């Protein structure tokens, strides 16, 4: 039963379970959330996608809490990026690449950032594009289309973070939609 003061949050963990680095079982993360008093923790895939309920309202405070507790309890140092269910819905509604989302959702990515980049830094990312990729910024999110695929693109998360000076993590459109379903349940 959902309490009046509980809010649904989506948490993305940066850089875990990728290429054997920072390996952690999603069940351990769900147990960690439960141990912190969060309710109904669920995960999608093995790449650090969680949906949960709690009474906390601020994303930044939750991020710091989860980063500290994950480090302390699991020995895992990783960035958390959290959005409320309402913010998650806005990410979907504000997608500037509607056709690409329908036609080829696995090549559309949203990069969730710790802070909003400034316009000059976004222009620096756009200027660094060597292939057919397209980048649009909206608040704390970058929407990126990789028409030729992500794997061979030179527009990497590392390059983007270097240009904008802000840490983030990316999820393809299919994952964004799966998390939206969980956040709406």
Buried (B, 14 or more C-beta within 10 A) or exposed (E): EEEEEBBBBBBBBBBBBEEEEBEBEBEEBBBBBEEBEBBBBBBBEEBBBBBBBBEBEEBEEBBEBBBEBBEEEBEBEBBBBBBBBEBBBBBBEEBEBEEBBEEBBEBBBBBBBBEBBEEEBBBBBBEBBEEEBBBBBBEBBBBBBBBEEBEEBEBEBEBBBEBBEBBBBBBBBEBBEBBBEBBEE
